Amino acid sequence: MLKYDIATTHRVLAATKASRLSGGSFRRHDDIEISYAEGAYAIKCRACGARWRAVEELPGFDGINFERLTEESGVCQRPKR
Ligand SMILES: [Zn+2]
């Protein structure tokens, strides 16, 4: 289980960026926010409401990977800028 502290928060943040850059979970979602509740880091896209949970997984991204909690719509609803 990922503990809640500054170092781990930075690891989770870095992992979301690494995942996006590699075409992972967040490649279509660029307005994400991270929170911590009930013993887990939660990631949410503000634009479309998609949610993930950070899990410890090797290799992952520095040992962190993401588990999708909401249905994959395939496309973020955020309007193109
Ligand atoms: Zn989205």
PDB file of the backbone (N, CA, C, O) and the ligand in Angstrom, with CONECT records:
HET     ZN  A 101       1
ATOM      1  N   MET A   1       0.851  -1.197   0.000  1.00  0.00           N
ATOM      2  CA  MET A   1       0.000   0.000   0.000  1.00  0.00           C
ATOM      3  C   MET A   1       0.887   1.248   0.000  1.00  0.00           C
ATOM      4  O   MET A   1       1.896   1.308   0.703  1.00  0.00           O
ATOM      5  N   LEU A   2       0.504   2.210  -0.776  1.00  0.00           N
ATOM      6  CA  LEU A   2       1.263   3.450  -0.842  1.00  0.00           C
ATOM      7  C   LEU A   2       0.915   4.323   0.357  1.00  0.00           C
ATOM      8  O   LEU A   2      -0.258   4.591   0.618  1.00  0.00           O
ATOM      9  N   LYS A   3       1.926   4.760   1.074  1.00  0.00           N
ATOM     10  CA  LYS A   3       1.664   5.626   2.217  1.00  0.00           C
ATOM     11  C   LYS A   3       1.570   7.073   1.751  1.00  0.00           C
ATOM     12  O   LYS A   3       2.045   7.440   0.677  1.00  0.00           O
ATOM     13  N   TYR A   4       0.953   7.862   2.583  1.00  0.00           N
ATOM     14  CA  TYR A   4       0.757   9.266   2.226  1.00  0.00           C
ATOM     15  C   TYR A   4       1.855  10.125   2.819  1.00  0.00           C
ATOM     16  O   TYR A   4       1.875  10.378   4.023  1.00  0.00           O
ATOM     17  N   ASP A   5       2.763  10.571   1.978  1.00  0.00           N
ATOM     18  CA  ASP A   5       3.759  11.547   2.405  1.00  0.00           C
ATOM     19  C   ASP A   5       4.235  12.325   1.176  1.00  0.00           C
ATOM     20  O   ASP A   5       3.863  12.016   0.044  1.00  0.00           O
ATOM     21  N   ILE A   6       5.046  13.316   1.419  1.00  0.00           N
ATOM     22  CA  ILE A   6       5.481  14.185   0.312  1.00  0.00           C
ATOM     23  C   ILE A   6       6.218  13.393  -0.759  1.00  0.00           C
ATOM     24  O   ILE A   6       5.958  13.553  -1.952  1.00  0.00           O
ATOM     25  N   ALA A   7       7.131  12.544  -0.329  1.00  0.00           N
ATOM     26  CA  ALA A   7       7.948  11.799  -1.287  1.00  0.00           C
ATOM     27  C   ALA A   7       7.078  10.904  -2.174  1.00  0.00           C
ATOM     28  O   ALA A   7       7.273  10.838  -3.388  1.00  0.00           O
ATOM     29  N   THR A   8       6.122  10.222  -1.555  1.00  0.00           N
ATOM     30  CA  THR A   8       5.268   9.324  -2.324  1.00  0.00           C
ATOM     31  C   THR A   8       4.350  10.109  -3.252  1.00  0.00           C
ATOM     32  O   THR A   8       4.097   9.689  -4.381  1.00  0.00           O
ATOM     33  N   THR A   9       3.852  11.245  -2.779  1.00  0.00           N
ATOM     34  CA  THR A   9       3.017  12.091  -3.635  1.00  0.00           C
ATOM     35  C   THR A   9       3.795  12.509  -4.881  1.00  0.00           C
ATOM     36  O   THR A   9       3.252  12.510  -5.986  1.00  0.00           O
ATOM     37  N   HIS A  10       5.059  12.862  -4.701  1.00  0.00           N
ATOM     38  CA  HIS A  10       5.879  13.241  -5.847  1.00  0.00           C
ATOM     39  C   HIS A  10       6.119  12.051  -6.771  1.00  0.00           C
ATOM     40  O   HIS A  10       6.153  12.206  -7.992  1.00  0.00           O
ATOM     41  N   ARG A  11       6.284  10.875  -6.196  1.00  0.00           N
ATOM     42  CA  ARG A  11       6.456   9.665  -7.014  1.00  0.00           C
ATOM     43  C   ARG A  11       5.220   9.414  -7.852  1.00  0.00           C
ATOM     44  O   ARG A  11       5.325   9.091  -9.036  1.00  0.00           O
ATOM     45  N   VAL A  12       4.038   9.561  -7.246  1.00  0.00           N
ATOM     46  CA  VAL A  12       2.789   9.315  -7.969  1.00  0.00           C
ATOM     47  C   VAL A  12       2.628  10.351  -9.079  1.00  0.00           C
ATOM     48  O   VAL A  12       2.244  10.013 -10.198  1.00  0.00           O
ATOM     49  N   LEU A  13       2.923  11.609  -8.765  1.00  0.00           N
ATOM     50  CA  LEU A  13       2.855  12.666  -9.772  1.00  0.00           C
ATOM     51  C   LEU A  13       3.780  12.366 -10.948  1.00  0.00           C
ATOM     52  O   LEU A  13       3.385  12.461 -12.110  1.00  0.00           O
ATOM     53  N   ALA A  14       5.016  12.004 -10.622  1.00  0.00           N
ATOM     54  CA  ALA A  14       5.990  11.705 -11.678  1.00  0.00           C
ATOM     55  C   ALA A  14       5.520  10.510 -12.503  1.00  0.00           C
ATOM     56  O   ALA A  14       5.720  10.471 -13.717  1.00  0.00           O
ATOM     57  N   ALA A  15       4.900   9.543 -11.845  1.00  0.00           N
ATOM     58  CA  ALA A  15       4.431   8.345 -12.552  1.00  0.00           C
ATOM     59  C   ALA A  15       3.295   8.688 -13.518  1.00  0.00           C
ATOM     60  O   ALA A  15       3.216   8.123 -14.609  1.00  0.00           O
ATOM     61  N   THR A  16       2.412   9.617 -13.117  1.00  0.00           N
ATOM     62  CA  THR A  16       1.335   9.991 -14.046  1.00  0.00           C
ATOM     63  C   THR A  16       1.934  10.653 -15.286  1.00  0.00           C
ATOM     64  O   THR A  16       1.466  10.420 -16.401  1.00  0.00           O
ATOM     65  N   LYS A  17       2.956  11.467 -15.098  1.00  0.00           N
ATOM     66  CA  LYS A  17       3.594  12.124 -16.247  1.00  0.00           C
ATOM     67  C   LYS A  17       4.317  11.107 -17.119  1.00  0.00           C
ATOM     68  O   LYS A  17       4.230  11.165 -18.346  1.00  0.00           O
ATOM     69  N   ALA A  18       5.028  10.179 -16.496  1.00  0.00           N
ATOM     70  CA  ALA A  18       5.746   9.151 -17.254  1.00  0.00           C
ATOM     71  C   ALA A  18       4.755   8.286 -18.028  1.00  0.00           C
ATOM     72  O   ALA A  18       5.014   7.901 -19.169  1.00  0.00           O
ATOM     73  N   SER A  19       3.617   7.985 -17.398  1.00  0.00           N
ATOM     74  CA  SER A  19       2.600   7.171 -18.056  1.00  0.00           C
ATOM     75  C   SER A  19       2.042   7.888 -19.282  1.00  0.00           C
ATOM     76  O   SER A  19       1.857   7.282 -20.338  1.00  0.00           O
ATOM     77  N   ARG A  20       1.778   9.172 -19.132  1.00  0.00           N
ATOM     78  CA  ARG A  20       1.266   9.948 -20.272  1.00  0.00           C
ATOM     79  C   ARG A  20       2.268   9.983 -21.410  1.00  0.00           C
ATOM     80  O   ARG A  20       1.907   9.801 -22.573  1.00  0.00           O
ATOM     81  N   LEU A  21       3.524  10.217 -21.072  1.00  0.00           N
ATOM     82  CA  LEU A  21       4.558  10.332 -22.103  1.00  0.00           C
ATOM     83  C   LEU A  21       4.763   9.019 -22.840  1.00  0.00           C
ATOM     84  O   LEU A  21       5.166   9.015 -24.003  1.00  0.00           O
ATOM     85  N   SER A  22       4.491   7.916 -22.179  1.00  0.00           N
ATOM     86  CA  SER A  22       4.700   6.612 -22.805  1.00  0.00           C
ATOM     87  C   SER A  22       3.422   6.093 -23.451  1.00  0.00           C
ATOM     88  O   SER A  22       3.379   4.955 -23.917  1.00  0.00           O
ATOM     89  N   GLY A  23       2.380   6.925 -23.481  1.00  0.00           N
ATOM     90  CA  GLY A  23       1.129   6.483 -24.090  1.00  0.00           C
ATOM     91  C   GLY A  23       0.291   5.635 -23.157  1.00  0.00           C
ATOM     92  O   GLY A  23      -0.558   4.868 -23.612  1.00  0.00           O
ATOM     93  N   GLY A  24       0.513   5.758 -21.864  1.00  0.00           N
ATOM     94  CA  GLY A  24      -0.225   4.964 -20.886  1.00  0.00           C
ATOM     95  C   GLY A  24      -1.597   5.537 -20.581  1.00  0.00           C
ATOM     96  O   GLY A  24      -2.216   6.183 -21.427  1.00  0.00           O
ATOM     97  N   SER A  25      -2.058   5.297 -19.385  1.00  0.00           N
ATOM     98  CA  SER A  25      -3.439   5.578 -18.994  1.00  0.00           C
ATOM     99  C   SER A  25      -3.914   6.992 -19.277  1.00  0.00           C
ATOM    100  O   SER A  25      -5.090   7.208 -19.569  1.00  0.00           O
ATOM    101  N   PHE A  26      -3.017   7.944 -19.193  1.00  0.00           N
ATOM    102  CA  PHE A  26      -3.471   9.330 -19.180  1.00  0.00           C
ATOM    103  C   PHE A  26      -3.264  10.068 -20.499  1.00  0.00           C
ATOM    104  O   PHE A  26      -3.375  11.292 -20.551  1.00  0.00           O
ATOM    105  N   ARG A  27      -2.964   9.330 -21.558  1.00  0.00           N
ATOM    106  CA  ARG A  27      -2.571  10.042 -22.776  1.00  0.00           C
ATOM    107  C   ARG A  27      -3.691  10.899 -23.337  1.00  0.00           C
ATOM    108  O   ARG A  27      -3.421  11.862 -24.054  1.00  0.00           O
ATOM    109  N   ARG A  28      -4.947  10.576 -23.032  1.00  0.00           N
ATOM    110  CA  ARG A  28      -6.056  11.389 -23.537  1.00  0.00           C
ATOM    111  C   ARG A  28      -6.609  12.321 -22.466  1.00  0.00           C
ATOM    112  O   ARG A  28      -7.579  13.042 -22.701  1.00  0.00           O
ATOM    113  N   HIS A  29      -6.002  12.303 -21.316  1.00  0.00           N
ATOM    114  CA  HIS A  29      -6.527  13.104 -20.205  1.00  0.00           C
ATOM    115  C   HIS A  29      -5.418  14.011 -19.686  1.00  0.00           C
ATOM    116  O   HIS A  29      -4.429  13.535 -19.129  1.00  0.00           O
ATOM    117  N   ASP A  30      -5.581  15.291 -19.867  1.00  0.00           N
ATOM    118  CA  ASP A  30      -4.483  16.177 -19.483  1.00  0.00           C
ATOM    119  C   ASP A  30      -4.882  17.178 -18.404  1.00  0.00           C
ATOM    120  O   ASP A  30      -4.184  18.167 -18.182  1.00  0.00           O
ATOM    121  N   ASP A  31      -5.999  16.924 -17.739  1.00  0.00           N
ATOM    122  CA  ASP A  31      -6.417  17.826 -16.666  1.00  0.00           C
ATOM    123  C   ASP A  31      -6.659  17.006 -15.404  1.00  0.00           C
ATOM    124  O   ASP A  31      -7.743  17.046 -14.820  1.00  0.00           O
ATOM    125  N   ILE A  32      -5.635  16.265 -14.993  1.00  0.00           N
ATOM    126  CA  ILE A  32      -5.811  15.346 -13.881  1.00  0.00           C
ATOM    127  C   ILE A  32      -5.438  15.984 -12.552  1.00  0.00           C
ATOM    128  O   ILE A  32      -4.611  16.894 -12.487  1.00  0.00           O
ATOM    129  N   GLU A  33      -6.063  15.488 -11.503  1.00  0.00           N
ATOM    130  CA  GLU A  33      -5.719  15.915 -10.160  1.00  0.00           C
ATOM    131  C   GLU A  33      -5.524  14.679  -9.301  1.00  0.00           C
ATOM    132  O   GLU A  33      -6.120  13.630  -9.546  1.00  0.00           O
ATOM    133  N   ILE A  34      -4.684  14.821  -8.297  1.00  0.00           N
ATOM    134  CA  ILE A  34      -4.354  13.699  -7.420  1.00  0.00           C
ATOM    135  C   ILE A  34      -4.840  14.001  -6.016  1.00  0.00           C
ATOM    136  O   ILE A  34      -4.656  15.105  -5.502  1.00  0.00           O
ATOM    137  N   SER A  35      -5.460  13.009  -5.406  1.00  0.00           N
ATOM    138  CA  SER A  35      -5.873  13.172  -4.015  1.00  0.00           C
ATOM    139  C   SER A  35      -5.573  11.872  -3.281  1.00  0.00           C
ATOM    140  O   SER A  35      -5.221  10.865  -3.895  1.00  0.00           O
ATOM    141  N   TYR A  36      -5.716  11.906  -1.981  1.00  0.00           N
ATOM    142  CA  TYR A  36      -5.447  10.715  -1.186  1.00  0.00           C
ATOM    143  C   TYR A  36      -6.630  10.490  -0.250  1.00  0.00           C
ATOM    144  O   TYR A  36      -7.001  11.376   0.521  1.00  0.00           O
ATOM    145  N   ALA A  37      -7.212   9.305  -0.323  1.00  0.00           N
ATOM    146  CA  ALA A  37      -8.353   8.997   0.531  1.00  0.00           C
ATOM    147  C   ALA A  37      -8.425   7.504   0.786  1.00  0.00           C
ATOM    148  O   ALA A  37      -8.151   6.699  -0.104  1.00  0.00           O
ATOM    149  N   GLU A  38      -8.789   7.145   1.980  1.00  0.00           N
ATOM    150  CA  GLU A  38      -9.000   5.749   2.346  1.00  0.00           C
ATOM    151  C   GLU A  38      -7.829   4.858   1.972  1.00  0.00           C
ATOM    152  O   GLU A  38      -8.005   3.748   1.470  1.00  0.00           O
ATOM    153  N   GLY A  39      -6.631   5.365   2.225  1.00  0.00           N
ATOM    154  CA  GLY A  39      -5.448   4.536   2.049  1.00  0.00           C
ATOM    155  C   GLY A  39      -4.936   4.398   0.643  1.00  0.00           C
ATOM    156  O   GLY A  39      -4.097   3.538   0.377  1.00  0.00           O
ATOM    157  N   ALA A  40      -5.419   5.225  -0.273  1.00  0.00           N
ATOM    158  CA  ALA A  40      -4.953   5.094  -1.650  1.00  0.00           C
ATOM    159  C   ALA A  40      -4.906   6.456  -2.336  1.00  0.00           C
ATOM    160  O   ALA A  40      -5.674   7.363  -2.017  1.00  0.00           O
ATOM    161  N   TYR A  41      -3.999   6.568  -3.270  1.00  0.00           N
ATOM    162  CA  TYR A  41      -3.954   7.756  -4.107  1.00  0.00           C
ATOM    163  C   TYR A  41      -4.997   7.601  -5.208  1.00  0.00           C
ATOM    164  O   TYR A  41      -5.059   6.578  -5.890  1.00  0.00           O
ATOM    165  N   ALA A  42      -5.807   8.630  -5.365  1.00  0.00           N
ATOM    166  CA  ALA A  42      -6.826   8.624  -6.407  1.00  0.00           C
ATOM    167  C   ALA A  42      -6.468   9.686  -7.440  1.00  0.00           C
ATOM    168  O   ALA A  42      -6.044  10.788  -7.091  1.00  0.00           O
ATOM    169  N   ILE A  43      -6.640   9.348  -8.704  1.00  0.00           N
ATOM    170  CA  ILE A  43      -6.358  10.280  -9.788  1.00  0.00           C
ATOM    171  C   ILE A  43      -7.656  10.508 -10.545  1.00  0.00           C
ATOM    172  O   ILE A  43      -8.361   9.561 -10.894  1.00  0.00           O
ATOM    173  N   LYS A  44      -7.957  11.749 -10.788  1.00  0.00           N
ATOM    174  CA  LYS A  44      -9.196  12.068 -11.474  1.00  0.00           C
ATOM    175  C   LYS A  44      -8.939  13.074 -12.588  1.00  0.00           C
ATOM    176  O   LYS A  44      -8.135  13.993 -12.433  1.00  0.00           O
ATOM    177  N   CYS A  45      -9.631  12.891 -13.719  1.00  0.00           N
ATOM    178  CA  CYS A  45      -9.580  13.873 -14.792  1.00  0.00           C
ATOM    179  C   CYS A  45     -10.709  14.867 -14.548  1.00  0.00           C
ATOM    180  O   CYS A  45     -11.882  14.492 -14.532  1.00  0.00           O
ATOM    181  N   ARG A  46     -10.358  16.115 -14.361  1.00  0.00           N
ATOM    182  CA  ARG A  46     -11.377  17.135 -14.080  1.00  0.00           C
ATOM    183  C   ARG A  46     -12.314  17.331 -15.260  1.00  0.00           C
ATOM    184  O   ARG A  46     -13.474  17.705 -15.084  1.00  0.00           O
ATOM    185  N   ALA A  47     -11.815  17.081 -16.453  1.00  0.00           N
ATOM    186  CA  ALA A  47     -12.607  17.350 -17.647  1.00  0.00           C
ATOM    187  C   ALA A  47     -13.731  16.330 -17.847  1.00  0.00           C
ATOM    188  O   ALA A  47     -14.857  16.706 -18.172  1.00  0.00           O
ATOM    189  N   CYS A  48     -13.433  15.048 -17.654  1.00  0.00           N
ATOM    190  CA  CYS A  48     -14.433  14.029 -18.006  1.00  0.00           C
ATOM    191  C   CYS A  48     -14.808  13.137 -16.834  1.00  0.00           C
ATOM    192  O   CYS A  48     -15.718  12.318 -16.962  1.00  0.00           O
ATOM    193  N   GLY A  49     -14.138  13.271 -15.699  1.00  0.00           N
ATOM    194  CA  GLY A  49     -14.515  12.497 -14.536  1.00  0.00           C
ATOM    195  C   GLY A  49     -13.911  11.104 -14.456  1.00  0.00           C
ATOM    196  O   GLY A  49     -14.214  10.349 -13.532  1.00  0.00           O
ATOM    197  N   ALA A  50     -13.061  10.756 -15.414  1.00  0.00           N
ATOM    198  CA  ALA A  50     -12.409   9.439 -15.354  1.00  0.00           C
ATOM    199  C   ALA A  50     -11.556   9.356 -14.093  1.00  0.00           C
ATOM    200  O   ALA A  50     -10.927  10.334 -13.689  1.00  0.00           O
ATOM    201  N   ARG A  51     -11.546   8.170 -13.477  1.00  0.00           N
ATOM    202  CA  ARG A  51     -10.810   8.003 -12.226  1.00  0.00           C
ATOM    203  C   ARG A  51      -9.920   6.771 -12.274  1.00  0.00           C
ATOM    204  O   ARG A  51     -10.244   5.768 -12.910  1.00  0.00           O
ATOM    205  N   TRP A  52      -8.787   6.875 -11.581  1.00  0.00           N
ATOM    206  CA  TRP A  52      -7.853   5.769 -11.446  1.00  0.00           C
ATOM    207  C   TRP A  52      -7.407   5.689  -9.996  1.00  0.00           C
ATOM    208  O   TRP A  52      -7.613   6.606  -9.202  1.00  0.00           O
ATOM    209  N   ARG A  53      -6.788   4.556  -9.682  1.00  0.00           N
ATOM    210  CA  ARG A  53      -6.165   4.405  -8.381  1.00  0.00           C
ATOM    211  C   ARG A  53      -4.713   4.011  -8.615  1.00  0.00           C
ATOM    212  O   ARG A  53      -4.414   3.157  -9.450  1.00  0.00           O
ATOM    213  N   ALA A  54      -3.821   4.641  -7.872  1.00  0.00           N
ATOM    214  CA  ALA A  54      -2.404   4.298  -7.986  1.00  0.00           C
ATOM    215  C   ALA A  54      -2.142   3.016  -7.204  1.00  0.00           C
ATOM    216  O   ALA A  54      -2.578   2.875  -6.061  1.00  0.00           O
ATOM    217  N   VAL A  55      -1.430   2.089  -7.828  1.00  0.00           N
ATOM    218  CA  VAL A  55      -1.090   0.829  -7.164  1.00  0.00           C
ATOM    219  C   VAL A  55       0.406   0.585  -7.307  1.00  0.00           C
ATOM    220  O   VAL A  55       1.035   1.021  -8.271  1.00  0.00           O
ATOM    221  N   GLU A  56       0.954  -0.111  -6.341  1.00  0.00           N
ATOM    222  CA  GLU A  56       2.360  -0.475  -6.435  1.00  0.00           C
ATOM    223  C   GLU A  56       2.484  -1.663  -7.361  1.00  0.00           C
ATOM    224  O   GLU A  56       1.846  -2.695  -7.155  1.00  0.00           O
ATOM    225  N   GLU A  57       3.315  -1.513  -8.393  1.00  0.00           N
ATOM    226  CA  GLU A  57       3.466  -2.579  -9.376  1.00  0.00           C
ATOM    227  C   GLU A  57       4.815  -2.443 -10.057  1.00  0.00           C
ATOM    228  O   GLU A  57       5.204  -1.353 -10.478  1.00  0.00           O
ATOM    229  N   LEU A  58       5.507  -3.532 -10.158  1.00  0.00           N
ATOM    230  CA  LEU A  58       6.802  -3.526 -10.837  1.00  0.00           C
ATOM    231  C   LEU A  58       6.672  -4.120 -12.224  1.00  0.00           C
ATOM    232  O   LEU A  58       5.964  -5.113 -12.389  1.00  0.00           O
ATOM    233  N   PRO A  59       7.338  -3.544 -13.247  1.00  0.00           N
ATOM    234  CA  PRO A  59       8.168  -2.359 -13.111  1.00  0.00           C
ATOM    235  C   PRO A  59       7.353  -1.073 -12.964  1.00  0.00           C
ATOM    236  O   PRO A  59       7.749  -0.160 -12.240  1.00  0.00           O
ATOM    237  N   GLY A  60       6.195  -1.006 -13.666  1.00  0.00           N
ATOM    238  CA  GLY A  60       5.390   0.212 -13.571  1.00  0.00           C
ATOM    239  C   GLY A  60       6.210   1.438 -13.924  1.00  0.00           C
ATOM    240  O   GLY A  60       7.151   1.371 -14.714  1.00  0.00           O
ATOM    241  N   PHE A  61       5.845   2.532 -13.338  1.00  0.00           N
ATOM    242  CA  PHE A  61       6.603   3.764 -13.516  1.00  0.00           C
ATOM    243  C   PHE A  61       7.207   4.087 -12.163  1.00  0.00           C
ATOM    244  O   PHE A  61       6.540   4.638 -11.287  1.00  0.00           O
ATOM    245  N   ASP A  62       8.471   3.742 -12.001  1.00  0.00           N
ATOM    246  CA  ASP A  62       9.123   3.830 -10.700  1.00  0.00           C
ATOM    247  C   ASP A  62       8.323   3.036  -9.655  1.00  0.00           C
ATOM    248  O   ASP A  62       8.178   3.454  -8.506  1.00  0.00           O
ATOM    249  N   GLY A  63       7.815   1.889 -10.091  1.00  0.00           N
ATOM    250  CA  GLY A  63       7.118   1.001  -9.158  1.00  0.00           C
ATOM    251  C   GLY A  63       5.657   1.332  -8.941  1.00  0.00           C
ATOM    252  O   GLY A  63       5.003   0.749  -8.077  1.00  0.00           O
ATOM    253  N   ILE A  64       5.140   2.278  -9.733  1.00  0.00           N
ATOM    254  CA  ILE A  64       3.738   2.669  -9.577  1.00  0.00           C
ATOM    255  C   ILE A  64       2.998   2.485 -10.899  1.00  0.00           C
ATOM    256  O   ILE A  64       3.500   2.836 -11.967  1.00  0.00           O
ATOM    257  N   ASN A  65       1.813   1.934 -10.803  1.00  0.00           N
ATOM    258  CA  ASN A  65       0.990   1.848 -11.998  1.00  0.00           C
ATOM    259  C   ASN A  65      -0.423   2.300 -11.636  1.00  0.00           C
ATOM    260  O   ASN A  65      -0.683   2.675 -10.493  1.00  0.00           O
ATOM    261  N   PHE A  66      -1.324   2.264 -12.598  1.00  0.00           N
ATOM    262  CA  PHE A  66      -2.646   2.844 -12.388  1.00  0.00           C
ATOM    263  C   PHE A  66      -3.751   1.887 -12.781  1.00  0.00           C
ATOM    264  O   PHE A  66      -3.710   1.251 -13.834  1.00  0.00           O
ATOM    265  N   GLU A  67      -4.723   1.803 -11.920  1.00  0.00           N
ATOM    266  CA  GLU A  67      -5.856   0.921 -12.127  1.00  0.00           C
ATOM    267  C   GLU A  67      -7.069   1.789 -12.434  1.00  0.00           C
ATOM    268  O   GLU A  67      -7.451   2.652 -11.644  1.00  0.00           O
ATOM    269  N   ARG A  68      -7.653   1.548 -13.570  1.00  0.00           N
ATOM    270  CA  ARG A  68      -8.805   2.342 -13.985  1.00  0.00           C
ATOM    271  C   ARG A  68     -10.021   1.988 -13.141  1.00  0.00           C
ATOM    272  O   ARG A  68     -10.333   0.811 -12.957  1.00  0.00           O
ATOM    273  N   LEU A  69     -10.710   3.005 -12.628  1.00  0.00           N
ATOM    274  CA  LEU A  69     -11.879   2.752 -11.783  1.00  0.00           C
ATOM    275  C   LEU A  69     -13.186   3.027 -12.520  1.00  0.00           C
ATOM    276  O   LEU A  69     -14.233   2.481 -12.170  1.00  0.00           O
ATOM    277  N   THR A  70     -13.119   3.868 -13.531  1.00  0.00           N
ATOM    278  CA  THR A  70     -14.320   4.191 -14.294  1.00  0.00           C
ATOM    279  C   THR A  70     -14.254   3.541 -15.662  1.00  0.00           C
ATOM    280  O   THR A  70     -13.180   3.138 -16.109  1.00  0.00           O
ATOM    281  N   GLU A  71     -15.357   3.440 -16.307  1.00  0.00           N
ATOM    282  CA  GLU A  71     -15.429   2.833 -17.634  1.00  0.00           C
ATOM    283  C   GLU A  71     -14.564   3.621 -18.620  1.00  0.00           C
ATOM    284  O   GLU A  71     -14.557   4.852 -18.614  1.00  0.00           O
ATOM    285  N   GLU A  72     -13.846   2.897 -19.453  1.00  0.00           N
ATOM    286  CA  GLU A  72     -12.999   3.563 -20.449  1.00  0.00           C
ATOM    287  C   GLU A  72     -13.846   4.001 -21.628  1.00  0.00           C
ATOM    288  O   GLU A  72     -14.342   3.177 -22.397  1.00  0.00           O
ATOM    289  N   SER A  73     -14.005   5.318 -21.760  1.00  0.00           N
ATOM    290  CA  SER A  73     -14.798   5.828 -22.876  1.00  0.00           C
ATOM    291  C   SER A  73     -13.941   5.962 -24.120  1.00  0.00           C
ATOM    292  O   SER A  73     -14.461   6.059 -25.231  1.00  0.00           O
ATOM    293  N   GLY A  74     -12.621   5.968 -23.936  1.00  0.00           N
ATOM    294  CA  GLY A  74     -11.713   6.062 -25.070  1.00  0.00           C
ATOM    295  C   GLY A  74     -11.331   7.476 -25.398  1.00  0.00           C
ATOM    296  O   GLY A  74     -10.246   7.717 -25.927  1.00  0.00           O
ATOM    297  N   VAL A  75     -12.199   8.420 -25.095  1.00  0.00           N
ATOM    298  CA  VAL A  75     -11.910   9.800 -25.446  1.00  0.00           C
ATOM    299  C   VAL A  75     -12.261  10.700 -24.272  1.00  0.00           C
ATOM    300  O   VAL A  75     -13.327  10.567 -23.671  1.00  0.00           O
ATOM    301  N   CYS A  76     -11.362  11.608 -23.955  1.00  0.00           N
ATOM    302  CA  CYS A  76     -11.669  12.584 -22.928  1.00  0.00           C
ATOM    303  C   CYS A  76     -12.660  13.594 -23.481  1.00  0.00           C
ATOM    304  O   CYS A  76     -12.599  13.961 -24.654  1.00  0.00           O
ATOM    305  N   GLN A  77     -13.571  14.037 -22.626  1.00  0.00           N
ATOM    306  CA  GLN A  77     -14.610  14.957 -23.096  1.00  0.00           C
ATOM    307  C   GLN A  77     -14.159  16.409 -23.116  1.00  0.00           C
ATOM    308  O   GLN A  77     -14.917  17.310 -23.475  1.00  0.00           O
ATOM    309  N   ARG A  78     -12.906  16.612 -22.722  1.00  0.00           N
ATOM    310  CA  ARG A  78     -12.399  17.982 -22.697  1.00  0.00           C
ATOM    311  C   ARG A  78     -12.408  18.578 -24.103  1.00  0.00           C
ATOM    312  O   ARG A  78     -11.895  17.959 -25.035  1.00  0.00           O
ATOM    313  N   PRO A  79     -12.980  19.764 -24.269  1.00  0.00           N
ATOM    314  CA  PRO A  79     -12.987  20.405 -25.582  1.00  0.00           C
ATOM    315  C   PRO A  79     -11.569  20.704 -26.046  1.00  0.00           C
ATOM    316  O   PRO A  79     -10.704  21.047 -25.240  1.00  0.00           O
ATOM    317  N   LYS A  80     -11.335  20.573 -27.342  1.00  0.00           N
ATOM    318  CA  LYS A  80     -10.019  20.888 -27.898  1.00  0.00           C
ATOM    319  C   LYS A  80      -9.762  22.376 -27.820  1.00  0.00           C
ATOM    320  O   LYS A  80     -10.643  23.196 -28.078  1.00  0.00           O
ATOM    321  N   ARG A  81      -8.542  22.705 -27.460  1.00  0.00           N
ATOM    322  CA  ARG A  81      -8.193  24.126 -27.396  1.00  0.00           C
ATOM    323  C   ARG A  81      -7.450  24.559 -28.642  1.00  0.00           C
ATOM    324  O   ARG A  81      -7.077  25.726 -28.764  1.00  0.00           O
TER     325      ARG A  81
HETATM  326 ZN    ZN A 101     -10.478  13.108 -19.272  1.00  0.00          ZN2+
END
